[in-house]
Amino acid sequence: MGDTARWVGDQLYELLGFSDKTTAEFLVGLARKSTSEENLIEKLKGASAFPKFDVSVIDFAQQLYNRVSF
């Protein structure tokens, strides 16, 4: 698992109370395919990836997008 996927795993644990390698890698891939922070946020909302979509999830999405966009 790469550094970004490890970071996502840590964030998932903080946000959801669990971490999963496959989920972390899925979210990294989703972020890489996104065209903007807002696009990633909309994809996460549409996927119902988080049971509680609040400011902490939005912050996570913005940080993730910034980590994968070069």
PQR file with spaces between the fields and no chain letter, atoms N, CA, C, O and H, PARSE charges and radii, in Angstrom:
ATOM       1  N    MET     1       0.863   -1.166    0.000 -0.4000 1.5000
ATOM       2  CA   MET     1       0.000    0.000    0.000 -0.0000 2.0000
ATOM       3  C    MET     1       0.905    1.223    0.000  0.5500 1.7000
ATOM       4  O    MET     1       1.855    1.294    0.780 -0.5500 1.4000
ATOM       5  N    GLY     2       0.615    2.188   -0.872 -0.4000 1.5000
ATOM       6  CA   GLY     2       1.424    3.390   -0.974 -0.0000 2.0000
ATOM       7  C    GLY     2       1.201    4.350    0.175  0.5500 1.7000
ATOM       8  O    GLY     2       0.313    4.153    1.005 -0.5500 1.4000
ATOM       9  H    GLY     2      -0.157    2.130   -1.505  0.4000 1.0000
ATOM      10  N    ASP     3       2.020    5.393    0.213 -0.4000 1.5000
ATOM      11  CA   ASP     3       1.926    6.387    1.286 -0.0000 2.0000
ATOM      12  C    ASP     3       0.552    7.045    1.353  0.5500 1.7000
ATOM      13  O    ASP     3      -0.003    7.231    2.436 -0.5500 1.4000
ATOM      14  H    ASP     3       2.741    5.552   -0.461  0.4000 1.0000
ATOM      15  N    THR     4       0.004    7.397    0.182 -0.4000 1.5000
ATOM      16  CA   THR     4      -1.306    8.046    0.169 -0.0000 2.0000
ATOM      17  C    THR     4      -2.383    7.091    0.659  0.5500 1.7000
ATOM      18  O    THR     4      -3.260    7.492    1.425 -0.5500 1.4000
ATOM      19  H    THR     4       0.455    7.246   -0.698  0.4000 1.0000
ATOM      20  N    ALA     5      -2.332    5.848    0.234 -0.4000 1.5000
ATOM      21  CA   ALA     5      -3.326    4.871    0.687 -0.0000 2.0000
ATOM      22  C    ALA     5      -3.206    4.640    2.201  0.5500 1.7000
ATOM      23  O    ALA     5      -4.216    4.459    2.882 -0.5500 1.4000
ATOM      24  H    ALA     5      -1.620    5.523   -0.388  0.4000 1.0000
ATOM      25  N    ARG     6      -1.988    4.645    2.718 -0.4000 1.5000
ATOM      26  CA   ARG     6      -1.804    4.518    4.179 -0.0000 2.0000
ATOM      27  C    ARG     6      -2.418    5.710    4.898  0.5500 1.7000
ATOM      28  O    ARG     6      -3.084    5.561    5.923 -0.5500 1.4000
ATOM      29  H    ARG     6      -1.168    4.792    2.164  0.4000 1.0000
ATOM      30  N    TRP     7      -2.184    6.897    4.344 -0.4000 1.5000
ATOM      31  CA   TRP     7      -2.758    8.104    4.925 -0.0000 2.0000
ATOM      32  C    TRP     7      -4.284    8.014    4.914  0.5500 1.7000
ATOM      33  O    TRP     7      -4.936    8.335    5.908 -0.5500 1.4000
ATOM      34  H    TRP     7      -1.644    7.018    3.511  0.4000 1.0000
ATOM      35  N    VAL     8      -4.848    7.578    3.790 -0.4000 1.5000
ATOM      36  CA   VAL     8      -6.305    7.417    3.700 -0.0000 2.0000
ATOM      37  C    VAL     8      -6.787    6.419    4.742  0.5500 1.7000
ATOM      38  O    VAL     8      -7.803    6.647    5.397 -0.5500 1.4000
ATOM      39  H    VAL     8      -4.318    7.318    2.982  0.4000 1.0000
ATOM      40  N    GLY     9      -6.064    5.315    4.899 -0.4000 1.5000
ATOM      41  CA   GLY     9      -6.435    4.331    5.912 -0.0000 2.0000
ATOM      42  C    GLY     9      -6.468    4.930    7.305  0.5500 1.7000
ATOM      43  O    GLY     9      -7.380    4.651    8.084 -0.5500 1.4000
ATOM      44  H    GLY     9      -5.238    5.130    4.367  0.4000 1.0000
ATOM      45  N    ASP    10      -5.482    5.749    7.619 -0.4000 1.5000
ATOM      46  CA   ASP    10      -5.456    6.423    8.921 -0.0000 2.0000
ATOM      47  C    ASP    10      -6.652    7.361    9.075  0.5500 1.7000
ATOM      48  O    ASP    10      -7.275    7.425   10.135 -0.5500 1.4000
ATOM      49  H    ASP    10      -4.742    5.975    6.987  0.4000 1.0000
ATOM      50  N    GLN    11      -6.959    8.085    8.005 -0.4000 1.5000
ATOM      51  CA   GLN    11      -8.088    9.013    8.044 -0.0000 2.0000
ATOM      52  C    GLN    11      -9.411    8.271    8.183  0.5500 1.7000
ATOM      53  O    GLN    11     -10.301    8.713    8.909 -0.5500 1.4000
ATOM      54  H    GLN    11      -6.453    8.033    7.144  0.4000 1.0000
ATOM      55  N    LEU    12      -9.541    7.145    7.487 -0.4000 1.5000
ATOM      56  CA   LEU    12     -10.761    6.347    7.609 -0.0000 2.0000
ATOM      57  C    LEU    12     -10.964    5.890    9.053  0.5500 1.7000
ATOM      58  O    LEU    12     -12.082    5.893    9.568 -0.5500 1.4000
ATOM      59  H    LEU    12      -8.818    6.786    6.897  0.4000 1.0000
ATOM      60  N    TYR    13      -9.876    5.502    9.686 -0.4000 1.5000
ATOM      61  CA   TYR    13      -9.983    5.078   11.078 -0.0000 2.0000
ATOM      62  C    TYR    13     -10.484    6.230   11.957  0.5500 1.7000
ATOM      63  O    TYR    13     -11.320    6.038   12.839 -0.5500 1.4000
ATOM      64  H    TYR    13      -8.968    5.499    9.267  0.4000 1.0000
ATOM      65  N    GLU    14      -9.959    7.416   11.699 -0.4000 1.5000
ATOM      66  CA   GLU    14     -10.390    8.593   12.474 -0.0000 2.0000
ATOM      67  C    GLU    14     -11.858    8.938   12.194  0.5500 1.7000
ATOM      68  O    GLU    14     -12.599    9.287   13.112 -0.5500 1.4000
ATOM      69  H    GLU    14      -9.279    7.572   10.983  0.4000 1.0000
ATOM      70  N    LEU    15     -12.274    8.840   10.935 -0.4000 1.5000
ATOM      71  CA   LEU    15     -13.627    9.246   10.539 -0.0000 2.0000
ATOM      72  C    LEU    15     -14.685    8.178   10.824  0.5500 1.7000
ATOM      73  O    LEU    15     -15.808    8.495   11.216 -0.5500 1.4000
ATOM      74  H    LEU    15     -11.672    8.557   10.188  0.4000 1.0000
ATOM      75  N    LEU    16     -14.313    6.906   10.623 -0.4000 1.5000
ATOM      76  CA   LEU    16     -15.305    5.840   10.691 -0.0000 2.0000
ATOM      77  C    LEU    16     -15.061    4.814   11.790  0.5500 1.7000
ATOM      78  O    LEU    16     -15.942    4.017   12.111 -0.5500 1.4000
ATOM      79  H    LEU    16     -13.401    6.648   10.306  0.4000 1.0000
ATOM      80  N    GLY    17     -13.868    4.838   12.362 -0.4000 1.5000
ATOM      81  CA   GLY    17     -13.558    3.872   13.403 -0.0000 2.0000
ATOM      82  C    GLY    17     -13.022    2.554   12.868  0.5500 1.7000
ATOM      83  O    GLY    17     -12.833    1.606   13.631 -0.5500 1.4000
ATOM      84  H    GLY    17     -13.152    5.486   12.102  0.4000 1.0000
ATOM      85  N    PHE    18     -12.776    2.484   11.568 -0.4000 1.5000
ATOM      86  CA   PHE    18     -12.163    1.293   10.981 -0.0000 2.0000
ATOM      87  C    PHE    18     -11.367    1.700    9.760  0.5500 1.7000
ATOM      88  O    PHE    18     -11.555    2.784    9.207 -0.5500 1.4000
ATOM      89  H    PHE    18     -12.929    3.254   10.949  0.4000 1.0000
ATOM      90  N    SER    19     -10.485    0.823    9.351 -0.4000 1.5000
ATOM      91  CA   SER    19      -9.670    1.078    8.172 -0.0000 2.0000
ATOM      92  C    SER    19      -9.595   -0.194    7.358  0.5500 1.7000
ATOM      93  O    SER    19      -9.549   -1.293    7.910 -0.5500 1.4000
ATOM      94  H    SER    19     -10.332   -0.058    9.800  0.4000 1.0000
ATOM      95  N    ASP    20      -9.584   -0.046    6.049 -0.4000 1.5000
ATOM      96  CA   ASP    20      -9.578   -1.193    5.154 -0.0000 2.0000
ATOM      97  C    ASP    20      -8.725   -0.845    3.940  0.5500 1.7000
ATOM      98  O    ASP    20      -8.923    0.200    3.320 -0.5500 1.4000
ATOM      99  H    ASP    20      -9.621    0.847    5.601  0.4000 1.0000
ATOM     100  N    LYS    21      -7.783   -1.711    3.601 -0.4000 1.5000
ATOM     101  CA   LYS    21      -6.861   -1.464    2.493 -0.0000 2.0000
ATOM     102  C    LYS    21      -7.602   -1.266    1.173  0.5500 1.7000
ATOM     103  O    LYS    21      -7.284   -0.349    0.416 -0.5500 1.4000
ATOM     104  H    LYS    21      -7.622   -2.560    4.104  0.4000 1.0000
ATOM     105  N    THR    22      -8.572   -2.104    0.897 -0.4000 1.5000
ATOM     106  CA   THR    22      -9.308   -2.018   -0.364 -0.0000 2.0000
ATOM     107  C    THR    22     -10.086   -0.714   -0.459  0.5500 1.7000
ATOM     108  O    THR    22     -10.099   -0.069   -1.507 -0.5500 1.4000
ATOM     109  H    THR    22      -8.831   -2.848    1.512  0.4000 1.0000
ATOM     110  N    THR    23     -10.723   -0.330    0.619 -0.4000 1.5000
ATOM     111  CA   THR    23     -11.471    0.928    0.636 -0.0000 2.0000
ATOM     112  C    THR    23     -10.527    2.110    0.460  0.5500 1.7000
ATOM     113  O    THR    23     -10.837    3.043   -0.280 -0.5500 1.4000
ATOM     114  H    THR    23     -10.712   -0.854    1.470  0.4000 1.0000
ATOM     115  N    ALA    24      -9.394    2.081    1.124 -0.4000 1.5000
ATOM     116  CA   ALA    24      -8.414    3.160    0.996 -0.0000 2.0000
ATOM     117  C    ALA    24      -7.938    3.287   -0.449  0.5500 1.7000
ATOM     118  O    ALA    24      -7.856    4.392   -0.985 -0.5500 1.4000
ATOM     119  H    ALA    24      -9.143    1.322    1.726  0.4000 1.0000
ATOM     120  N    GLU    25      -7.628    2.160   -1.072 -0.4000 1.5000
ATOM     121  CA   GLU    25      -7.168    2.187   -2.457 -0.0000 2.0000
ATOM     122  C    GLU    25      -8.270    2.645   -3.401  0.5500 1.7000
ATOM     123  O    GLU    25      -7.997    3.345   -4.376 -0.5500 1.4000
ATOM     124  H    GLU    25      -7.696    1.262   -0.637  0.4000 1.0000
ATOM     125  N    PHE    26      -9.517    2.258   -3.122 -0.4000 1.5000
ATOM     126  CA   PHE    26     -10.653    2.722   -3.916 -0.0000 2.0000
ATOM     127  C    PHE    26     -10.773    4.245   -3.848  0.5500 1.7000
ATOM     128  O    PHE    26     -10.965    4.907   -4.868 -0.5500 1.4000
ATOM     129  H    PHE    26      -9.739    1.689   -2.330  0.4000 1.0000
ATOM     130  N    LEU    27     -10.659    4.790   -2.640 -0.4000 1.5000
ATOM     131  CA   LEU    27     -10.792    6.236   -2.474 -0.0000 2.0000
ATOM     132  C    LEU    27      -9.648    6.991   -3.150  0.5500 1.7000
ATOM     133  O    LEU    27      -9.868    8.066   -3.709 -0.5500 1.4000
ATOM     134  H    LEU    27     -10.503    4.253   -1.812  0.4000 1.0000
ATOM     135  N    VAL    28      -8.445    6.452   -3.108 -0.4000 1.5000
ATOM     136  CA   VAL    28      -7.317    7.067   -3.809 -0.0000 2.0000
ATOM     137  C    VAL    28      -7.596    7.069   -5.308  0.5500 1.7000
ATOM     138  O    VAL    28      -7.374    8.079   -5.975 -0.5500 1.4000
ATOM     139  H    VAL    28      -8.266    5.579   -2.654  0.4000 1.0000
ATOM     140  N    GLY    29      -8.074    5.962   -5.840 -0.4000 1.5000
ATOM     141  CA   GLY    29      -8.408    5.890   -7.263 -0.0000 2.0000
ATOM     142  C    GLY    29      -9.505    6.859   -7.645  0.5500 1.7000
ATOM     143  O    GLY    29      -9.441    7.494   -8.697 -0.5500 1.4000
ATOM     144  H    GLY    29      -8.255    5.141   -5.299  0.4000 1.0000
ATOM     145  N    LEU    30     -10.506    6.975   -6.798 -0.4000 1.5000
ATOM     146  CA   LEU    30     -11.602    7.912   -7.040 -0.0000 2.0000
ATOM     147  C    LEU    30     -11.081    9.347   -7.073  0.5500 1.7000
ATOM     148  O    LEU    30     -11.486   10.146   -7.917 -0.5500 1.4000
ATOM     149  H    LEU    30     -10.558    6.459   -5.943  0.4000 1.0000
ATOM     150  N    ALA    31     -10.187    9.657   -6.156 -0.4000 1.5000
ATOM     151  CA   ALA    31      -9.610   11.007   -6.117 -0.0000 2.0000
ATOM     152  C    ALA    31      -8.788   11.286   -7.365  0.5500 1.7000
ATOM     153  O    ALA    31      -8.837   12.389   -7.909 -0.5500 1.4000
ATOM     154  H    ALA    31      -9.858    9.007   -5.470  0.4000 1.0000
ATOM     155  N    ARG    32      -8.036   10.298   -7.822 -0.4000 1.5000
ATOM     156  CA   ARG    32      -7.203   10.486   -9.019 -0.0000 2.0000
ATOM     157  C    ARG    32      -8.047   10.717  -10.262  0.5500 1.7000
ATOM     158  O    ARG    32      -7.617   11.415  -11.180 -0.5500 1.4000
ATOM     159  H    ARG    32      -7.995    9.402   -7.380  0.4000 1.0000
ATOM     160  N    LYS    33      -9.239   10.141  -10.303 -0.4000 1.5000
ATOM     161  CA   LYS    33     -10.129   10.301  -11.450 -0.0000 2.0000
ATOM     162  C    LYS    33     -10.971   11.569  -11.366  0.5500 1.7000
ATOM     163  O    LYS    33     -11.658   11.920  -12.326 -0.5500 1.4000
ATOM     164  H    LYS    33      -9.589    9.574   -9.557  0.4000 1.0000
ATOM     165  N    SER    34     -10.924   12.248  -10.247 -0.4000 1.5000
ATOM     166  CA   SER    34     -11.724   13.460  -10.046 -0.0000 2.0000
ATOM     167  C    SER    34     -11.044   14.650  -10.703  0.5500 1.7000
ATOM     168  O    SER    34      -9.818   14.714  -10.802 -0.5500 1.4000
ATOM     169  H    SER    34     -10.366   11.963   -9.468  0.4000 1.0000
ATOM     170  N    THR    35     -11.862   15.585  -11.146 -0.4000 1.5000
ATOM     171  CA   THR    35     -11.355   16.770  -11.837 -0.0000 2.0000
ATOM     172  C    THR    35     -11.149   17.962  -10.908  0.5500 1.7000
ATOM     173  O    THR    35     -10.515   18.946  -11.289 -0.5500 1.4000
ATOM     174  H    THR    35     -12.857   15.534  -11.065  0.4000 1.0000
ATOM     175  N    SER    36     -11.682   17.876   -9.690 -0.4000 1.5000
ATOM     176  CA   SER    36     -11.540   18.960   -8.718 -0.0000 2.0000
ATOM     177  C    SER    36     -11.926   18.437   -7.337  0.5500 1.7000
ATOM     178  O    SER    36     -12.441   17.327   -7.199 -0.5500 1.4000
ATOM     179  H    SER    36     -12.197   17.076   -9.381  0.4000 1.0000
ATOM     180  N    GLU    37     -11.668   19.250   -6.325 -0.4000 1.5000
ATOM     181  CA   GLU    37     -12.082   18.885   -4.969 -0.0000 2.0000
ATOM     182  C    GLU    37     -13.592   18.695   -4.918  0.5500 1.7000
ATOM     183  O    GLU    37     -14.089   17.739   -4.321 -0.5500 1.4000
ATOM     184  H    GLU    37     -11.250   20.151   -6.437  0.4000 1.0000
ATOM     185  N    GLU    38     -14.317   19.617   -5.550 -0.4000 1.5000
ATOM     186  CA   GLU    38     -15.772   19.568   -5.550 -0.0000 2.0000
ATOM     187  C    GLU    38     -16.272   18.307   -6.244  0.5500 1.7000
ATOM     188  O    GLU    38     -17.241   17.690   -5.799 -0.5500 1.4000
ATOM     189  H    GLU    38     -13.913   20.393   -6.034  0.4000 1.0000
ATOM     190  N    ASN    39     -15.609   17.922   -7.340 -0.4000 1.5000
ATOM     191  CA   ASN    39     -15.984   16.721   -8.065 -0.0000 2.0000
ATOM     192  C    ASN    39     -15.798   15.484   -7.180  0.5500 1.7000
ATOM     193  O    ASN    39     -16.651   14.596   -7.170 -0.5500 1.4000
ATOM     194  H    ASN    39     -14.822   18.423   -7.702  0.4000 1.0000
ATOM     195  N    LEU    40     -14.697   15.425   -6.442 -0.4000 1.5000
ATOM     196  CA   LEU    40     -14.463   14.306   -5.531 -0.0000 2.0000
ATOM     197  C    LEU    40     -15.519   14.279   -4.436  0.5500 1.7000
ATOM     198  O    LEU    40     -16.029   13.211   -4.097 -0.5500 1.4000
ATOM     199  H    LEU    40     -14.005   16.146   -6.450  0.4000 1.0000
ATOM     200  N    ILE    41     -15.849   15.419   -3.886 -0.4000 1.5000
ATOM     201  CA   ILE    41     -16.871   15.485   -2.835 -0.0000 2.0000
ATOM     202  C    ILE    41     -18.205   14.955   -3.367  0.5500 1.7000
ATOM     203  O    ILE    41     -18.884   14.189   -2.683 -0.5500 1.4000
ATOM     204  H    ILE    41     -15.435   16.287   -4.161  0.4000 1.0000
ATOM     205  N    GLU    42     -18.577   15.355   -4.570 -0.4000 1.5000
ATOM     206  CA   GLU    42     -19.828   14.880   -5.169 -0.0000 2.0000
ATOM     207  C    GLU    42     -19.787   13.363   -5.394  0.5500 1.7000
ATOM     208  O    GLU    42     -20.781   12.674   -5.164 -0.5500 1.4000
ATOM     209  H    GLU    42     -18.026   15.978   -5.125  0.4000 1.0000
ATOM     210  N    LYS    43     -18.643   12.846   -5.841 -0.4000 1.5000
ATOM     211  CA   LYS    43     -18.509   11.402   -6.036 -0.0000 2.0000
ATOM     212  C    LYS    43     -18.648   10.655   -4.712  0.5500 1.7000
ATOM     213  O    LYS    43     -19.281    9.601   -4.654 -0.5500 1.4000
ATOM     214  H    LYS    43     -17.836   13.406   -6.028  0.4000 1.0000
ATOM     215  N    LEU    44     -18.060   11.195   -3.658 -0.4000 1.5000
ATOM     216  CA   LEU    44     -18.171   10.554   -2.346 -0.0000 2.0000
ATOM     217  C    LEU    44     -19.609   10.573   -1.843  0.5500 1.7000
ATOM     218  O    LEU    44     -20.087    9.598   -1.264 -0.5500 1.4000
ATOM     219  H    LEU    44     -17.546   12.051   -3.704  0.4000 1.0000
ATOM     220  N    LYS    45     -20.290   11.685   -2.067 -0.4000 1.5000
ATOM     221  CA   LYS    45     -21.705   11.769   -1.675 -0.0000 2.0000
ATOM     222  C    LYS    45     -22.525   10.751   -2.460  0.5500 1.7000
ATOM     223  O    LYS    45     -23.364   10.049   -1.895 -0.5500 1.4000
ATOM     224  H    LYS    45     -19.901   12.478   -2.537  0.4000 1.0000
ATOM     225  N    GLY    46     -22.277   10.678   -3.766 -0.4000 1.5000
ATOM     226  CA   GLY    46     -23.028    9.760   -4.619 -0.0000 2.0000
ATOM     227  C    GLY    46     -22.779    8.303   -4.295  0.5500 1.7000
ATOM     228  O    GLY    46     -23.671    7.468   -4.451 -0.5500 1.4000
ATOM     229  H    GLY    46     -21.596   11.249   -4.224  0.4000 1.0000
ATOM     230  N    ALA    47     -21.587    7.993   -3.849 -0.4000 1.5000
ATOM     231  CA   ALA    47     -21.240    6.613   -3.511 -0.0000 2.0000
ATOM     232  C    ALA    47     -21.719    6.230   -2.117  0.5500 1.7000
ATOM     233  O    ALA    47     -21.610    5.070   -1.718 -0.5500 1.4000
ATOM     234  H    ALA    47     -20.863    8.671   -3.722  0.4000 1.0000
ATOM     235  N    SER    48     -22.241    7.188   -1.384 -0.4000 1.5000
ATOM     236  CA   SER    48     -22.657    6.959    0.005 -0.0000 2.0000
ATOM     237  C    SER    48     -21.529    6.306    0.801  0.5500 1.7000
ATOM     238  O    SER    48     -21.755    5.390    1.592 -0.5500 1.4000
ATOM     239  H    SER    48     -22.329    8.130   -1.709  0.4000 1.0000
ATOM     240  N    ALA    49     -20.324    6.794    0.577 -0.4000 1.5000
ATOM     241  CA   ALA    49     -19.140    6.214    1.203 -0.0000 2.0000
ATOM     242  C    ALA    49     -19.064    6.493    2.701  0.5500 1.7000
ATOM     243  O    ALA    49     -18.429    5.745    3.445 -0.5500 1.4000
ATOM     244  H    ALA    49     -20.141    7.538   -0.066  0.4000 1.0000
ATOM     245  N    PHE    50     -19.706    7.561    3.137 -0.4000 1.5000
ATOM     246  CA   PHE    50     -19.652    7.940    4.545 -0.0000 2.0000
ATOM     247  C    PHE    50     -21.068    8.090    5.080  0.5500 1.7000
ATOM     248  O    PHE    50     -21.874    8.814    4.496 -0.5500 1.4000
ATOM     249  H    PHE    50     -20.221    8.169    2.533  0.4000 1.0000
ATOM     250  N    PRO    51     -21.380    7.423    6.175 -0.5600 1.5000
ATOM     251  CA   PRO    51     -22.741    7.506    6.729  0.2800 2.0000
ATOM     252  C    PRO    51     -23.101    8.910    7.211  0.5500 1.7000
ATOM     253  O    PRO    51     -24.264    9.310    7.164 -0.5500 1.4000
ATOM     254  N    LYS    52     -22.106    9.644    7.669 -0.4000 1.5000
ATOM     255  CA   LYS    52     -22.330   11.012    8.143 -0.0000 2.0000
ATOM     256  C    LYS    52     -21.420   11.918    7.316  0.5500 1.7000
ATOM     257  O    LYS    52     -20.202   11.910    7.496 -0.5500 1.4000
ATOM     258  H    LYS    52     -21.161    9.319    7.708  0.4000 1.0000
ATOM     259  N    PHE    53     -22.005   12.691    6.421 -0.4000 1.5000
ATOM     260  CA   PHE    53     -21.216   13.538    5.537 -0.0000 2.0000
ATOM     261  C    PHE    53     -21.190   14.940    6.130  0.5500 1.7000
ATOM     262  O    PHE    53     -22.115   15.727    5.932 -0.5500 1.4000
ATOM     263  H    PHE    53     -22.994   12.697    6.276  0.4000 1.0000
ATOM     264  N    ASP    54     -20.125   15.240    6.856 -0.4000 1.5000
ATOM     265  CA   ASP    54     -20.017   16.530    7.513 -0.0000 2.0000
ATOM     266  C    ASP    54     -18.726   17.228    7.108  0.5500 1.7000
ATOM     267  O    ASP    54     -18.049   16.806    6.171 -0.5500 1.4000
ATOM     268  H    ASP    54     -19.374   14.600    7.017  0.4000 1.0000
ATOM     269  N    VAL    55     -18.396   18.286    7.811 -0.4000 1.5000
ATOM     270  CA   VAL    55     -17.226   19.101    7.463 -0.0000 2.0000
ATOM     271  C    VAL    55     -15.926   18.295    7.567  0.5500 1.7000
ATOM     272  O    VAL    55     -14.977   18.571    6.832 -0.5500 1.4000
ATOM     273  H    VAL    55     -18.946   18.630    8.572  0.4000 1.0000
ATOM     274  N    SER    56     -15.866   17.318    8.452 -0.4000 1.5000
ATOM     275  CA   SER    56     -14.642   16.516    8.567 -0.0000 2.0000
ATOM     276  C    SER    56     -14.433   15.658    7.319  0.5500 1.7000
ATOM     277  O    SER    56     -13.294   15.447    6.905 -0.5500 1.4000
ATOM     278  H    SER    56     -16.637   17.094    9.049  0.4000 1.0000
ATOM     279  N    VAL    57     -15.502   15.166    6.723 -0.4000 1.5000
ATOM     280  CA   VAL    57     -15.392   14.387    5.487 -0.0000 2.0000
ATOM     281  C    VAL    57     -15.017   15.298    4.324  0.5500 1.7000
ATOM     282  O    VAL    57     -14.216   14.917    3.471 -0.5500 1.4000
ATOM     283  H    VAL    57     -16.428   15.338    7.060  0.4000 1.0000
ATOM     284  N    ILE    58     -15.582   16.481    4.286 -0.4000 1.5000
ATOM     285  CA   ILE    58     -15.233   17.449    3.239 -0.0000 2.0000
ATOM     286  C    ILE    58     -13.761   17.827    3.350  0.5500 1.7000
ATOM     287  O    ILE    58     -13.064   17.909    2.339 -0.5500 1.4000
ATOM     288  H    ILE    58     -16.232   16.791    4.979  0.4000 1.0000
ATOM     289  N    ASP    59     -13.292   18.054    4.557 -0.4000 1.5000
ATOM     290  CA   ASP    59     -11.873   18.362    4.774 -0.0000 2.0000
ATOM     291  C    ASP    59     -10.992   17.200    4.311  0.5500 1.7000
ATOM     292  O    ASP    59      -9.970   17.412    3.657 -0.5500 1.4000
ATOM     293  H    ASP    59     -13.859   17.988    5.378  0.4000 1.0000
ATOM     294  N    PHE    60     -11.391   15.979    4.651 -0.4000 1.5000
ATOM     295  CA   PHE    60     -10.667   14.787    4.207 -0.0000 2.0000
ATOM     296  C    PHE    60     -10.601   14.736    2.681  0.5500 1.7000
ATOM     297  O    PHE    60      -9.535   14.503    2.111 -0.5500 1.4000
ATOM     298  H    PHE    60     -12.221   15.807    5.182  0.4000 1.0000
ATOM     299  N    ALA    61     -11.730   14.951    2.025 -0.4000 1.5000
ATOM     300  CA   ALA    61     -11.780   14.895    0.564 -0.0000 2.0000
ATOM     301  C    ALA    61     -10.872   15.949   -0.058  0.5500 1.7000
ATOM     302  O    ALA    61     -10.167   15.667   -1.027 -0.5500 1.4000
ATOM     303  H    ALA    61     -12.596   15.140    2.487  0.4000 1.0000
ATOM     304  N    GLN    62     -10.884   17.146    0.485 -0.4000 1.5000
ATOM     305  CA   GLN    62     -10.024   18.206   -0.039 -0.0000 2.0000
ATOM     306  C    GLN    62      -8.553   17.852    0.133  0.5500 1.7000
ATOM     307  O    GLN    62      -7.756   18.048   -0.785 -0.5500 1.4000
ATOM     308  H    GLN    62     -11.457   17.375    1.272  0.4000 1.0000
ATOM     309  N    GLN    63      -8.191   17.340    1.285 -0.4000 1.5000
ATOM     310  CA   GLN    63      -6.801   16.939    1.528 -0.0000 2.0000
ATOM     311  C    GLN    63      -6.388   15.800    0.605  0.5500 1.7000
ATOM     312  O    GLN    63      -5.286   15.798    0.056 -0.5500 1.4000
ATOM     313  H    GLN    63      -8.838   17.181    2.031  0.4000 1.0000
ATOM     314  N    LEU    64      -7.285   14.831    0.441 -0.4000 1.5000
ATOM     315  CA   LEU    64      -6.982   13.704   -0.435 -0.0000 2.0000
ATOM     316  C    LEU    64      -6.786   14.173   -1.870  0.5500 1.7000
ATOM     317  O    LEU    64      -5.823   13.776   -2.526 -0.5500 1.4000
ATOM     318  H    LEU    64      -8.180   14.832    0.887  0.4000 1.0000
ATOM     319  N    TYR    65      -7.675   15.000   -2.353 -0.4000 1.5000
ATOM     320  CA   TYR    65      -7.548   15.495   -3.717 -0.0000 2.0000
ATOM     321  C    TYR    65      -6.214   16.221   -3.904  0.5500 1.7000
ATOM     322  O    TYR    65      -5.535   16.037   -4.914 -0.5500 1.4000
ATOM     323  H    TYR    65      -8.457   15.322   -1.820  0.4000 1.0000
ATOM     324  N    ASN    66      -5.852   17.036   -2.935 -0.4000 1.5000
ATOM     325  CA   ASN    66      -4.590   17.769   -3.019 -0.0000 2.0000
ATOM     326  C    ASN    66      -3.376   16.837   -2.980  0.5500 1.7000
ATOM     327  O    ASN    66      -2.334   17.158   -3.552 -0.5500 1.4000
ATOM     328  H    ASN    66      -6.404   17.186   -2.115  0.4000 1.0000
ATOM     329  N    ARG    67      -3.499   15.708   -2.321 -0.4000 1.5000
ATOM     330  CA   ARG    67      -2.389   14.745   -2.268 -0.0000 2.0000
ATOM     331  C    ARG    67      -2.193   14.036   -3.602  0.5500 1.7000
ATOM     332  O    ARG    67      -1.063   13.712   -3.966 -0.5500 1.4000
ATOM     333  H    ARG    67      -4.345   15.447   -1.857  0.4000 1.0000
ATOM     334  N    VAL    68      -3.271   13.793   -4.331 -0.4000 1.5000
ATOM     335  CA   VAL    68      -3.147   13.012   -5.574 -0.0000 2.0000
ATOM     336  C    VAL    68      -3.063   13.871   -6.829  0.5500 1.7000
ATOM     337  O    VAL    68      -2.653   13.379   -7.880 -0.5500 1.4000
ATOM     338  H    VAL    68      -4.189   14.056   -4.035  0.4000 1.0000
ATOM     339  N    SER    69      -3.442   15.142   -6.744 -0.4000 1.5000
ATOM     340  CA   SER    69      -3.356   15.999   -7.931 -0.0000 2.0000
ATOM     341  C    SER    69      -1.978   16.639   -7.986  0.5500 1.7000
ATOM     342  O    SER    69      -1.497   17.200   -7.002 -0.5500 1.4000
ATOM     343  H    SER    69      -3.775   15.542   -5.890  0.4000 1.0000
ATOM     344  N    PHE    70      -1.372   16.548   -9.114 -0.4000 1.5000
ATOM     345  CA   PHE    70      -0.009   17.049   -9.263 -0.0000 2.0000
ATOM     346  C    PHE    70       0.018   18.240  -10.164  0.5500 1.7000
ATOM     347  O    PHE    70       1.084   18.803  -10.410 -0.5500 1.4000
ATOM     348  H    PHE    70      -1.763   16.091   -9.914  0.4000 1.0000
